[in-house]
Amino acid sequence: MKHTNVDRERENWADTLRTIACIGVIMIHTVAPIVTDFNGTDRVIWTISNLITSTLRFCVPIFLMLAGAFLLPRQMTFADFLKRRFSKIIYPFLFWSAVYIAYEMIRKWSPEEMMNIPKVGRHIVSELFHGAAYHFWYIYLIIGLYLFVPVIGVWARQATQKEMFFYLTIWFLLSFGNFPPFDRINNEIDLRYFSGYMGFMVLGYALSRMPNLGGRWPVWLFMALIGSMVTTISSHLLTLSLDSFKDTYYNYLTPNVIMGSAGLFLLFRNIRLKGSLWNRFAAIISRHSYGIYLSHIFFLSMLEKFGINSRFIHPAAGIPITLILVTLLSVVTVRAIARLPFGSRISG
């Protein structure tokens, strides 16, 4: 289907958000060794790293909100959904899982272990069910959410604004349960159907249906900044008080992260970034964002073997250098695989 200029303009905001989120995830994982090593890191460097990580907590929520914005409006049979959408998740996931499993076995297994077929088989099955790489938790999350999309999509398309507002209000209020001191409250009311990551998809759908409110961009920017500031300051103070890193306020399902993510979503949903160069760059990253997400930890690990990471020189240079190298390697590799016969089905 050929896109008109209007369609392309409407999609540019989504490309921009997806690109920012994709690069943000790579940045988070690049900075992670610093921010988690509170006692072994210079305080100034740790503080800056905490600021970076706290500011970027919107990444996963933005991915989910974009999925909700574009998937929930579509009317598809369950069979069509599995064929068109679900397969686009599963095939790249299986391919990159195989890459990570093979990489780990080559690095850590002896030739004798490699020849033990039953052991190899058990290991592969275990890795597929539990995650061949630590960032694959998100893939298992979206697999579960996607299975529910055909159901929640029917409700979302038929729900009134008041019904949507009711659901999102309960969901947001429940997020305080992950935020001290409310996390100490224990009750027997079963509200799990209002909680969880599905709320981000519904939120993305609801916000994408709002009329253009570009004139209110200071409000959206303020929301994004406040969310980031609460995460940064709270994480800083909690870590200082414990003298050990604590990621309590990094939780995606907290009011600070939800508010910051919603603000950023609305900000870029209602403004347009001019410039064909940026739009082309964002379109490339957006198109391959899933494959970049799947592959970037592999390249972080590979660079680590060559001594290149966020601290191989001063972090002020080590972080951006590592970020750029990992991003380039991921983009080039995924695009190269996509150009192979049937490669587009597994590259992501």
Residue pairs with C-beta under 8 A, 6 or more apart in sequence:
3 11
9 272
12 272
12 273
12 279
12 282
13 268
13 269
13 271
13 272
14 66
14 69
14 70
14 286
15 279
15 282
15 283
15 285
15 286
16 268
16 273
16 278
16 282
17 62
17 66
17 264
17 265
17 268
17 269
18 62
18 63
18 66
18 282
18 285
18 286
18 289
19 281
19 282
19 285
19 286
19 289
20 62
20 264
20 268
21 58
21 59
21 60
21 62
21 63
21 66
21 289
22 59
22 285
22 286
22 289
22 292
22 293
23 285
23 323
23 327
24 56
24 58
24 59
25 56
25 59
25 60
25 135
25 293
25 296
26 292
26 296
26 300
26 323
26 326
26 327
26 330
27 52
27 56
27 319
27 323
28 52
28 53
28 56
28 59
29 135
29 296
29 297
29 300
30 300
30 309
30 310
30 319
30 322
30 323
30 326
31 49
31 52
31 53
31 310
31 319
32 53
33 309
33 310
33 311
34 41
34 45
34 46
34 49
34 310
34 311
34 315
34 319
35 46
35 49
35 50
35 52
35 53
35 245
36 245
37 46
37 245
38 46
38 239
38 243
38 244
38 245
39 243
39 244
41 49
45 315
47 236
48 315
49 315
50 232
50 235
50 236
50 239
51 232
52 319
53 250
54 228
54 231
54 232
54 235
54 249
54 250
55 228
55 231
55 232
57 227
57 228
57 231
57 250
57 252
57 257
57 260
57 261
58 224
58 227
58 257
58 260
58 261
58 264
60 138
60 252
61 200
61 252
61 257
61 258
61 261
62 261
62 264
62 265
63 138
63 289
64 142
64 145
64 197
64 200
64 201
64 204
65 200
65 201
65 203
65 204
65 207
65 261
65 262
65 265
66 204
67 142
67 145
67 201
67 204
68 156
68 200
68 201
68 202
68 203
68 204
68 205
68 208
69 204
69 205
69 207
69 208
70 208
71 85
71 146
71 149
71 153
71 201
72 149
72 152
72 153
72 156
72 157
72 201
72 202
72 205
73 153
73 156
73 157
73 205
74 153
75 153
75 157
76 84
76 85
76 150
77 150
78 150
81 146
81 149
81 150
85 146
85 149
86 143
86 146
86 147
87 345
88 290
89 139
89 142
89 143
89 146
89 290
90 143
91 345
91 346
92 290
92 291
92 294
92 345
92 346
92 347
92 348
93 136
93 139
93 143
93 294
94 128
94 346
95 346
95 347
95 348
96 132
96 133
96 291
96 294
96 295
96 298
96 348
97 127
97 128
97 132
97 133
97 136
99 295
99 298
100 127
100 132
100 133
100 297
100 298
101 123
101 124
101 127
101 132
103 298
103 301
104 132
105 113
105 114
105 120
105 123
113 119
113 120
114 120
131 137
131 139
131 140
133 297
133 298
134 297
135 293
135 296
135 297
136 294
138 293
139 294
141 197
145 197
145 198
145 201
148 198
149 201
152 198
152 201
152 202
156 164
156 202
156 205
159 167
164 202
164 206
167 194
167 199
167 202
168 199
168 202
168 203
168 206
170 191
170 194
171 194
171 195
171 199
171 202
171 203
172 199
172 255
172 258
174 191
174 194
174 195
175 195
175 253
175 254
175 255
175 258
176 182
176 254
176 255
177 183
177 185
177 195
178 251
178 253
178 254
179 249
179 251
179 254
179 255
179 256
180 248
195 253
196 253
197 252
197 253
199 253
200 252
200 258
200 261
203 258
203 262
204 265
207 262
207 265
207 266
207 269
208 269
210 266
210 269
212 270
213 266
213 270
214 270
214 271
216 270
217 267
217 270
217 271
219 263
220 263
220 264
220 266
220 267
220 270
221 263
221 267
222 263
223 259
223 260
223 262
223 263
223 266
224 260
224 263
224 264
224 267
225 260
225 263
226 256
226 259
226 260
226 263
227 256
227 257
227 258
227 259
227 260
227 261
227 263
228 260
230 249
230 256
230 259
230 260
231 249
231 250
231 254
231 256
231 257
231 260
234 248
234 249
234 256
235 246
235 247
235 248
235 249
235 250
238 246
238 248
238 249
239 245
239 246
249 256
250 257
251 257
273 279
284 331
284 335
285 292
285 331
288 331
288 334
288 335
288 338
288 347
288 348
290 348
291 330
291 334
291 337
291 338
291 347
291 348
292 327
292 330
292 331
292 334
292 348
293 348
294 348
295 330
295 333
295 334
295 348
296 326
296 327
296 330
299 325
299 326
299 329
299 330
299 333
300 309
300 322
300 326
302 329
303 309
303 322
303 325
303 326
303 329
308 321
308 322
308 325
309 318
309 322
310 318
310 319
310 322
311 318
312 318
312 322
313 321
334 347
334 348
335 347
337 343
337 346
337 347
338 344
338 347
